[in-house]
Amino acid sequence: MQAEEAWAQPAYMPISGAGQAANDASDLADQLLRQAEAMIPVLKARSRAAIEAGQIPAETIQEFTDAGFFKVLQPRRYGGYELPPRVYCAIARTLAEGCMGSAWVYAVIAVHNWQLALFDDRAAQDVWGGDPAVRISSSYMPVGKVMVVPGGYRLSGRWAFSSGSAHCDWVILGAMVPATEANAKPDPRNFLIPRADYRIVDNWDVMGLRATGSNDIVVNDAFVPEHRTIRELDMFAMDCPGHASNTSALYKMPFAQIFNRTVSTTSLGALKSALDVFIETTREKRATYTGDRLARDTTIQHAVAQVERTLDELSLVLDRDCHELMERAIGRDWPIARRAALGASTTGMVERCVDAIDTLMTFSGAKAVFRGNPVQQAFLDIHTARAHVANNPYPYARNLGAVRFGFENDSLDI
């Protein structure tokens, strides 16, 4: 069996409550996945130029828009599809087979259309009132300086790693509202800012995921009305202002359970593509000194099998977890122990992809050190993804272990 046959995309499975609406959603999901698969060769052809430019091209963003990819998690009230997270993850995973940087930008921008549904509906009106295709980038690190003023806040600071920001007209930024007499502790919040109130610093010069254009954002004393902020504690507790307007179960999930899969899923697609390339280029390759076919080397055969098993296992777990997220959202059943387990599940994915791509890189030979080698590119991109704070498995695994021993959960990121 060829590798491309062994790791097929799973068919979309509608959630509980099957009926015509579920069938329609399944048909739409299948159509979106076929469009994503059709884009794989297009993204491959553009990937080198996107990497060199440090940005995916505007035409790729437009094609994502035309295909409806950004609508997957967007509320129907604003032209979206409100499809389950597994569809969103499957699209990101598929696009990453063509270009992981392009898939990363898709996933990050699309998830903000889900998060905006958690804000007060006036925020969505501000962003989408004139055009429901307006896009949002982000940087959640709480580095901003906040001053409480009548009607809202004044925000200043510099944030790093805002993926796809050049293609967006709004940004969501993290900051801590200082403690007051009413609130004894600092209050972590996300702030929604229009393009007129920030500037982008072109400083994205990195080893991997170069095409994501994850440049810095600078804000200088911008006013942010109260309705354009959201408390991280409210997103953790799933008690958000937007729930009054967006009643679908899709929006009754913990923020981290969706966002963390945004930055882990694309590694699966990149690893899949690297494995396909490795098999094809090794199939007839011969050892320099002996002339023997490397494909007969049992160590290399074992390596291919192990990487394929890793892909299979991680893909099955991702689909299972996404299905569970939707089921739990419908039933409003979110025990902390299970949330901790689901959090550890997604944050451990990239670590295993790192191990797998390291194996392929080890056996790729000297030609893999040349720039543009597909296995090397996946190696660089997956290692860079691992550097994301949400892909660090240790705090999530530690928290899960502590919860299992009866200690209190101490993370908002589950």
TORLUMMAR-164082 format. One record per residue (C-alpha): residue in three letters; x, y, z. Coordinates in nm, 4 decimals. Example, Ala and Ser with C-alpha at 12.3 -4.5 7.8 and 13.67 -1.06 7.14 Angstrom:
! residues 2
NODE_ALA_1.2300_-0.4500_0.7800
NODE_SER_1.3670_-0.1060_0.7140
This chain:
! residues 414
NODE_MET_0.0000_0.0000_0.0000
NODE_GLN_0.1342_0.3436_-0.0919
NODE_ALA_0.1699_0.6071_0.1795
NODE_GLU_-0.0852_0.8331_0.0127
NODE_GLU_-0.3373_0.5496_0.0341
NODE_ALA_-0.2524_0.4580_0.3916
NODE_TRP_-0.3174_0.8051_0.5319
NODE_ALA_-0.6438_0.9071_0.3739
NODE_GLN_-0.8526_1.1946_0.5059
NODE_PRO_-1.1354_1.0549_0.7192
NODE_ALA_-1.4857_1.1175_0.5959
NODE_TYR_-1.6783_1.3895_0.7766
NODE_MET_-1.9161_1.2451_1.0349
NODE_PRO_-2.2137_1.4580_1.1420
NODE_ILE_-2.2648_1.5028_1.5131
NODE_SER_-2.5603_1.3710_1.7102
NODE_GLY_-2.9028_1.4837_1.6017
NODE_ALA_-2.8748_1.3688_1.2411
NODE_GLY_-3.1344_1.5072_1.0037
NODE_GLN_-3.1520_1.7181_0.6907
NODE_ALA_-2.9461_1.9962_0.8499
NODE_ALA_-2.6753_1.7475_0.9440
NODE_ASN_-2.6800_1.6009_0.5932
NODE_ASP_-2.6491_1.9480_0.4413
NODE_ALA_-2.3577_2.0237_0.6745
NODE_SER_-2.1913_1.6979_0.5756
NODE_ASP_-2.2298_1.7781_0.2050
NODE_LEU_-2.0855_2.1251_0.2587
NODE_ALA_-1.7955_1.9825_0.4590
NODE_ASP_-1.7169_1.7332_0.1836
NODE_GLN_-1.7229_2.0117_-0.0743
NODE_LEU_-1.4853_2.2260_0.1318
NODE_LEU_-1.2437_1.9356_0.1793
NODE_ARG_-1.2442_1.8633_-0.1942
NODE_GLN_-1.1591_2.2279_-0.2581
NODE_ALA_-0.8778_2.2105_-0.0030
NODE_GLU_-0.7386_1.8958_-0.1676
NODE_ALA_-0.7505_2.0680_-0.5077
NODE_MET_-0.5383_2.3513_-0.3679
NODE_ILE_-0.2509_2.1260_-0.2562
NODE_PRO_-0.0566_2.1426_-0.5859
NODE_VAL_-0.1273_2.5168_-0.6175
NODE_LEU_0.0124_2.5845_-0.2705
NODE_LYS_0.3150_2.3652_-0.3395
NODE_ALA_0.3899_2.5654_-0.6528
NODE_ARG_0.3693_2.8933_-0.4604
NODE_SER_0.5415_2.7824_-0.1411
NODE_ARG_0.8999_2.8760_-0.2267
NODE_ALA_0.8039_3.2285_-0.3348
NODE_ALA_0.5901_3.2692_-0.0223
NODE_ILE_0.8796_3.1574_0.1977
NODE_GLU_1.1204_3.3981_0.0299
NODE_ALA_0.8699_3.6846_0.0573
NODE_GLY_0.7871_3.6080_0.4207
NODE_GLN_0.4175_3.6281_0.3297
NODE_ILE_0.1656_3.4122_0.1539
NODE_PRO_0.0447_3.5924_-0.1600
NODE_ALA_-0.2763_3.7907_-0.1690
NODE_GLU_-0.4087_3.5575_-0.4396
NODE_THR_-0.3914_3.2648_-0.1963
NODE_ILE_-0.5903_3.4605_0.0619
NODE_GLN_-0.8446_3.5486_-0.2053
NODE_GLU_-0.8761_3.1858_-0.3113
NODE_PHE_-0.9262_3.0802_0.0519
NODE_THR_-1.1957_3.3472_0.0752
NODE_ASP_-1.3648_3.2449_-0.2503
NODE_ALA_-1.3637_2.8799_-0.1407
NODE_GLY_-1.5437_2.9746_0.1819
NODE_PHE_-1.2692_2.8427_0.4105
NODE_PHE_-1.2805_3.1438_0.6432
NODE_LYS_-1.6559_3.0961_0.6901
NODE_VAL_-1.6264_2.7506_0.8468
NODE_LEU_-1.6494_2.8673_1.2101
NODE_GLN_-1.8124_3.2048_1.1424
NODE_PRO_-2.1680_3.2685_1.2697
NODE_ARG_-2.4470_3.2222_1.0170
NODE_ARG_-2.5758_3.5644_1.1191
NODE_TYR_-2.2708_3.7072_0.9427
NODE_GLY_-2.2659_3.4772_0.6412
NODE_GLY_-2.0770_3.1898_0.8021
NODE_TYR_-2.1307_2.8152_0.7980
NODE_GLU_-2.1080_2.7263_1.1712
NODE_LEU_-1.9516_2.3891_1.0920
NODE_PRO_-1.7973_2.1663_1.3611
NODE_PRO_-1.4294_2.2022_1.4574
NODE_ARG_-1.3365_1.8745_1.2863
NODE_VAL_-1.4154_2.0321_0.9466
NODE_TYR_-1.1989_2.3325_1.0262
NODE_CYS_-0.9111_2.1098_1.1399
NODE_ALA_-0.9437_1.8834_0.8362
NODE_ILE_-0.9155_2.1814_0.6014
NODE_ALA_-0.6071_2.3130_0.7826
NODE_ARG_-0.4444_1.9690_0.7826
NODE_THR_-0.5137_1.9256_0.4104
NODE_LEU_-0.3873_2.2700_0.3067
NODE_ALA_-0.0656_2.2041_0.5003
NODE_GLU_0.0143_1.9222_0.2601
NODE_GLY_0.0715_2.1965_0.0053
NODE_CYS_0.2272_2.4663_0.2254
NODE_MET_0.2309_2.4607_0.6037
NODE_GLY_0.2763_2.8390_0.6251
NODE_SER_-0.0320_2.9006_0.4112
NODE_ALA_-0.2340_2.6512_0.6149
NODE_TRP_-0.1166_2.8133_0.9387
NODE_VAL_-0.2399_3.1545_0.8206
NODE_TYR_-0.5735_3.0044_0.7182
NODE_ALA_-0.6179_2.8342_1.0545
NODE_VAL_-0.5240_3.1385_1.2609
NODE_ILE_-0.7431_3.3825_1.0706
NODE_ALA_-1.0384_3.1433_1.0565
NODE_VAL_-1.0334_3.0794_1.4316
NODE_HIS_-1.0794_3.4507_1.4990
NODE_ASN_-1.4141_3.4349_1.3208
NODE_TRP_-1.5108_3.1854_1.5898
NODE_GLN_-1.3707_3.3938_1.8742
NODE_LEU_-1.5410_3.7117_1.7569
NODE_ALA_-1.8725_3.5336_1.8134
NODE_LEU_-1.7806_3.5247_2.1848
NODE_PHE_-1.7464_3.9051_2.2082
NODE_ASP_-2.0381_4.1388_2.2651
NODE_ASP_-2.2326_4.1436_1.9367
NODE_ARG_-2.1519_4.5124_1.8947
NODE_ALA_-1.7924_4.4065_1.8278
NODE_ALA_-1.9032_4.1795_1.5434
NODE_GLN_-2.1116_4.4647_1.4050
NODE_ASP_-1.8027_4.6877_1.4128
NODE_VAL_-1.5987_4.4311_1.2175
NODE_TRP_-1.8525_4.2665_0.9863
NODE_GLY_-2.1321_4.5232_0.9690
NODE_GLY_-2.0196_4.6418_0.6273
NODE_ASP_-1.8379_4.3343_0.4998
NODE_PRO_-1.8601_3.9840_0.6537
NODE_ALA_-1.5340_3.8879_0.4763
NODE_VAL_-1.3208_4.1243_0.6881
NODE_ARG_-1.0312_3.9311_0.8475
NODE_ILE_-0.8703_3.9474_1.1932
NODE_SER_-0.5190_3.8578_1.3114
NODE_SER_-0.3993_3.8253_1.6712
NODE_SER_-0.1245_3.8163_1.9297
NODE_TYR_-0.2449_3.6942_2.2674
NODE_MET_0.0664_3.7468_2.4766
NODE_PRO_-0.0425_3.9811_2.7592
NODE_VAL_0.2243_4.2464_2.7061
NODE_GLY_0.0079_4.5541_2.6501
NODE_LYS_-0.0231_4.8445_2.8901
NODE_VAL_-0.3828_4.9226_2.9848
NODE_MET_-0.5395_5.2324_3.1383
NODE_VAL_-0.9021_5.2207_3.2488
NODE_VAL_-1.0972_5.5211_3.1180
NODE_PRO_-1.4684_5.6084_3.0928
NODE_GLY_-1.6375_5.3739_2.8471
NODE_GLY_-1.3402_5.1436_2.8011
NODE_TYR_-0.9609_5.1421_2.7998
NODE_ARG_-0.6549_5.3000_2.6473
NODE_LEU_-0.4091_5.0433_2.5140
NODE_SER_-0.0414_5.0687_2.4186
NODE_GLY_0.2342_4.8169_2.3491
NODE_ARG_0.4163_4.5972_2.1050
NODE_TRP_0.3115_4.2403_2.0336
NODE_ALA_0.5028_3.9747_1.8393
NODE_PHE_0.3921_3.6811_1.6221
NODE_SER_0.0785_3.8171_1.4532
NODE_SER_0.0406_3.5614_1.1745
NODE_GLY_-0.1202_3.6791_0.8499
NODE_SER_-0.1486_4.0340_0.9846
NODE_ALA_-0.0743_4.1936_0.6453
NODE_HIS_-0.3960_4.0393_0.5133
NODE_CYS_-0.6169_4.1610_0.7994
NODE_ASP_-0.7956_4.4811_0.8948
NODE_TRP_-0.8407_4.4094_1.2668
NODE_VAL_-0.6307_4.2462_1.5382
NODE_ILE_-0.7038_4.0800_1.8740
NODE_LEU_-0.4354_4.1597_2.1335
NODE_GLY_-0.3736_4.0350_2.4859
NODE_ALA_-0.3197_4.2568_2.7895
NODE_MET_-0.3806_4.2681_3.1638
NODE_VAL_-0.6315_4.5170_3.3005
NODE_PRO_-0.4697_4.6402_3.6230
NODE_ALA_-0.6210_4.5550_3.9582
NODE_THR_-0.8716_4.8001_4.1038
NODE_GLU_-1.0664_4.8306_4.4273
NODE_ALA_-1.3474_4.6342_4.2636
NODE_ASN_-1.1114_4.3685_4.1187
NODE_ALA_-0.8300_4.2713_4.3524
NODE_LYS_-0.6358_4.0871_4.0812
NODE_PRO_-0.5236_4.1908_3.7327
NODE_ASP_-0.7799_4.0837_3.4734
NODE_PRO_-0.6416_3.9212_3.1552
NODE_ARG_-0.8394_4.0308_2.8511
NODE_ASN_-0.8330_4.0297_2.4738
NODE_PHE_-0.8691_4.3654_2.2977
NODE_LEU_-1.0090_4.4084_1.9455
NODE_ILE_-0.8379_4.6871_1.7506
NODE_PRO_-0.9069_4.8294_1.3999
NODE_ARG_-0.6284_4.8693_1.1445
NODE_ALA_-0.6291_5.2480_1.1810
NODE_ASP_-0.5135_5.2128_1.5433
NODE_TYR_-0.2049_4.9953_1.4935
NODE_ARG_0.0927_4.9522_1.2659
NODE_ILE_0.2718_4.6387_1.1498
NODE_VAL_0.6491_4.6116_1.1913
NODE_ASP_0.8014_4.3928_0.9208
NODE_ASN_1.0514_4.1937_1.1287
NODE_TRP_0.9606_3.8285_1.0543
NODE_ASP_1.3048_3.6792_0.9832
NODE_VAL_1.2946_3.3223_1.1113
NODE_MET_1.4014_2.9681_1.0263
NODE_GLY_1.0594_2.8128_0.9664
NODE_LEU_0.6992_2.9107_0.8980
NODE_ARG_0.8445_3.2078_0.7137
NODE_ALA_0.5416_3.2323_0.4857
NODE_THR_0.3150_3.3159_0.7807
NODE_GLY_0.4284_3.6789_0.7934
NODE_SER_0.3982_3.6760_1.1722
NODE_ASN_0.5157_4.0334_1.2192
NODE_ASP_0.4963_4.2626_1.5212
NODE_ILE_0.1991_4.4858_1.6014
NODE_VAL_0.2475_4.8290_1.7622
NODE_VAL_-0.0329_5.0238_1.9306
NODE_ASN_0.0141_5.3735_2.0702
NODE_ASP_-0.2542_5.4873_2.3140
NODE_ALA_-0.5589_5.3572_2.1278
NODE_PHE_-0.9045_5.3804_2.2809
NODE_VAL_-1.0829_5.0439_2.3027
NODE_PRO_-1.4505_5.0520_2.4039
NODE_GLU_-1.5637_4.8002_2.6642
NODE_HIS_-1.7628_4.5972_2.4109
NODE_ARG_-1.4475_4.5301_2.2094
NODE_THR_-1.2845_4.3433_2.4964
NODE_ILE_-1.3420_3.9966_2.6357
NODE_ARG_-1.2235_3.8456_2.9627
NODE_GLU_-1.0130_3.5314_2.9398
NODE_LEU_-1.1895_3.4037_3.2518
NODE_ASP_-1.5247_3.4318_3.0700
NODE_MET_-1.3897_3.2334_2.7749
NODE_PHE_-1.2582_2.9698_3.0160
NODE_ALA_-1.5948_2.9537_3.1953
NODE_MET_-1.7853_2.9587_2.8631
NODE_ASP_-1.9929_3.2524_2.9877
NODE_CYS_-1.9321_3.5099_2.7156
NODE_PRO_-2.1266_3.8197_2.6061
NODE_GLY_-2.1638_3.6823_2.2543
NODE_HIS_-2.3642_3.3828_2.3733
NODE_ALA_-2.6728_3.6033_2.3897
NODE_SER_-2.6630_3.6389_2.0105
NODE_ASN_-2.4785_3.3247_1.9019
NODE_THR_-2.6635_3.0358_2.0599
NODE_SER_-2.5145_2.7471_1.8599
NODE_ALA_-2.3311_2.4799_2.0578
NODE_LEU_-2.0267_2.5610_1.8427
NODE_TYR_-1.9679_2.8697_2.0573
NODE_LYS_-2.0083_2.6875_2.3901
NODE_MET_-1.6556_2.5451_2.3926
NODE_PRO_-1.3503_2.6559_2.5921
NODE_PHE_-1.1388_2.8971_2.3901
NODE_ALA_-0.8132_2.7037_2.4333
NODE_GLN_-0.9678_2.3781_2.3115
NODE_ILE_-1.0258_2.5407_1.9723
NODE_PHE_-0.7295_2.7759_1.9475
NODE_ASN_-0.4645_2.5241_2.0531
NODE_ARG_-0.5732_2.2938_1.7717
NODE_THR_-0.5234_2.5881_1.5374
NODE_VAL_-0.1467_2.5809_1.5937
NODE_SER_-0.1010_2.2040_1.6165
NODE_THR_-0.3079_2.0600_1.3316
NODE_THR_-0.1020_2.1935_1.0400
NODE_SER_0.2028_1.9920_1.1497
NODE_LEU_0.0147_1.6755_1.0535
NODE_GLY_-0.0304_1.7892_0.6946
NODE_ALA_0.3319_1.8995_0.6632
NODE_LEU_0.4545_1.5669_0.8028
NODE_LYS_0.2264_1.3766_0.5628
NODE_SER_0.3687_1.5671_0.2662
NODE_ALA_0.7268_1.5106_0.3838
NODE_LEU_0.6634_1.1377_0.4205
NODE_ASP_0.5238_1.1151_0.0670
NODE_VAL_0.8281_1.2981_-0.0713
NODE_PHE_1.0673_1.0832_0.1315
NODE_ILE_0.9164_0.7593_0.0018
NODE_GLU_0.9143_0.8766_-0.3583
NODE_THR_1.2709_1.0100_-0.3577
NODE_THR_1.4102_0.7096_-0.1689
NODE_ARG_1.2325_0.4465_-0.3757
NODE_GLU_1.5064_0.4180_-0.6416
NODE_LYS_1.7915_0.5947_-0.4608
NODE_ARG_2.1091_0.3926_-0.4218
NODE_ALA_2.3845_0.4030_-0.1616
NODE_THR_2.6885_0.5969_-0.2835
NODE_TYR_2.9503_0.3302_-0.2165
NODE_THR_2.7658_-0.0007_-0.2432
NODE_GLY_2.5077_0.0839_-0.5060
NODE_ASP_2.2388_-0.0972_-0.3051
NODE_ARG_1.8839_0.0380_-0.3109
NODE_LEU_1.8197_0.2326_0.0091
NODE_ALA_1.4586_0.1174_-0.0034
NODE_ARG_1.5851_-0.2298_0.0911
NODE_ASP_1.7430_-0.0976_0.4105
NODE_THR_1.5316_-0.2404_0.6919
NODE_THR_1.6147_0.0551_0.9170
NODE_ILE_1.4696_0.2943_0.6614
NODE_GLN_1.1683_0.0692_0.6100
NODE_HIS_1.1092_0.0719_0.9842
NODE_ALA_1.1423_0.4511_0.9937
NODE_VAL_0.8782_0.4919_0.7216
NODE_ALA_0.6423_0.2572_0.9035
NODE_GLN_0.6884_0.4409_1.2329
NODE_VAL_0.6219_0.7825_1.0796
NODE_GLU_0.3137_0.6474_0.9052
NODE_ARG_0.1866_0.5041_1.2341
NODE_THR_0.2451_0.8384_1.4052
NODE_LEU_0.0367_1.0151_1.1410
NODE_ASP_-0.2383_0.7584_1.1649
NODE_GLU_-0.2565_0.7694_1.5438
NODE_LEU_-0.2454_1.1483_1.5713
NODE_SER_-0.5078_1.1905_1.2994
NODE_LEU_-0.7449_0.9470_1.4639
NODE_VAL_-0.7041_1.1157_1.8028
NODE_LEU_-0.7579_1.4613_1.6501
NODE_ASP_-1.0807_1.3521_1.4823
NODE_ARG_-1.1992_1.1776_1.7982
NODE_ASP_-1.1243_1.4824_2.0119
NODE_CYS_-1.2952_1.7240_1.7721
NODE_HIS_-1.6039_1.5041_1.7685
NODE_GLU_-1.6012_1.4950_2.1485
NODE_LEU_-1.5701_1.8740_2.1703
NODE_MET_-1.8900_1.9120_1.9704
NODE_GLU_-2.0752_1.6497_2.1694
NODE_ARG_-1.9716_1.8079_2.4996
NODE_ALA_-2.0741_2.1521_2.3749
NODE_ILE_-2.4198_2.0181_2.2897
NODE_GLY_-2.4554_1.8573_2.6324
NODE_ARG_-2.2771_2.1393_2.8212
NODE_ASP_-2.0716_1.8655_2.9867
NODE_TRP_-1.7201_1.9916_3.0590
NODE_PRO_-1.5571_1.8147_3.3565
NODE_ILE_-1.2215_1.9680_3.4368
NODE_ALA_-1.0405_1.6333_3.4267
NODE_ARG_-1.1589_1.5710_3.0711
NODE_ARG_-1.0716_1.9264_2.9657
NODE_ALA_-0.7211_1.8740_3.1014
NODE_ALA_-0.6912_1.5502_2.9043
NODE_LEU_-0.8164_1.7111_2.5828
NODE_GLY_-0.5744_1.9983_2.6338
NODE_ALA_-0.2792_1.7650_2.6801
NODE_SER_-0.3909_1.5683_2.3749
NODE_THR_-0.3569_1.8581_2.1325
NODE_THR_-0.0456_2.0168_2.2815
NODE_GLY_0.1422_1.6873_2.2595
NODE_MET_0.0798_1.6452_1.8867
NODE_VAL_0.3573_1.8673_1.7558
NODE_GLU_0.6182_1.7097_1.9838
NODE_ARG_0.5467_1.3742_1.8195
NODE_CYS_0.5561_1.5347_1.4746
NODE_VAL_0.8993_1.6757_1.5645
NODE_ASP_1.0249_1.3276_1.6467
NODE_ALA_0.8829_1.1931_1.3203
NODE_ILE_1.0228_1.4647_1.0949
NODE_ASP_1.3605_1.4299_1.2671
NODE_THR_1.3568_1.0649_1.1672
NODE_LEU_1.2860_1.1483_0.8035
NODE_MET_1.5511_1.4196_0.8027
NODE_THR_1.8074_1.1782_0.9482
NODE_PHE_1.7614_0.9361_0.6583
NODE_SER_1.7220_1.1974_0.3818
NODE_GLY_2.0910_1.2210_0.3011
NODE_ALA_2.3156_1.5116_0.2114
NODE_LYS_2.0808_1.6587_-0.0495
NODE_ALA_1.8333_1.7452_0.2235
NODE_VAL_2.0605_2.0242_0.3485
NODE_PHE_1.9965_2.2303_0.0331
NODE_ARG_1.7387_2.5050_0.0655
NODE_GLY_1.4087_2.4147_-0.0904
NODE_ASN_1.4262_2.0470_-0.0043
NODE_PRO_1.0679_1.9526_0.0954
NODE_VAL_1.1717_1.7322_0.3885
NODE_GLN_1.3987_2.0053_0.5200
NODE_GLN_1.1195_2.2620_0.4851
NODE_ALA_0.8820_2.0443_0.6862
NODE_PHE_1.1611_1.9957_0.9423
NODE_LEU_1.2009_2.3737_0.9796
NODE_ASP_0.8285_2.4476_0.9858
NODE_ILE_0.7357_2.1770_1.2363
NODE_HIS_1.0208_2.2713_1.4692
NODE_THR_0.9081_2.6339_1.4518
NODE_ALA_0.5512_2.5293_1.5337
NODE_ARG_0.6849_2.3476_1.8385
NODE_ALA_0.8203_2.6801_1.9660
NODE_HIS_0.4648_2.8142_2.0018
NODE_VAL_0.3677_2.8305_2.3685
NODE_ALA_0.0494_2.6325_2.3005
NODE_ASN_0.2570_2.3472_2.1570
NODE_ASN_0.4696_2.3032_2.4687
NODE_PRO_0.3386_1.9722_2.6060
NODE_TYR_0.5040_1.9879_2.9478
NODE_PRO_0.2769_2.2293_3.1392
NODE_TYR_-0.0342_2.0641_2.9975
NODE_ALA_0.0863_1.7131_3.0784
NODE_ARG_0.1954_1.8252_3.4249
NODE_ASN_-0.1459_1.9818_3.4874
NODE_LEU_-0.3229_1.6668_3.3673
NODE_GLY_-0.1096_1.4510_3.5964
NODE_ALA_-0.1778_1.6829_3.8896
NODE_VAL_-0.5542_1.6717_3.8264
NODE_ARG_-0.5395_1.2912_3.8150
NODE_PHE_-0.3783_1.2959_4.1602
NODE_GLY_-0.6582_1.5143_4.2942
NODE_PHE_-0.4894_1.8537_4.2832
NODE_GLU_-0.6737_2.1628_4.1561
NODE_ASN_-0.6512_2.2561_3.7902
NODE_ASP_-0.4261_2.5620_3.7601
NODE_SER_-0.4569_2.6391_3.3877
NODE_LEU_-0.6903_2.8657_3.1927
NODE_ASP_-0.5618_2.7102_2.8707
NODE_ILE_-0.7816_2.3988_2.8678
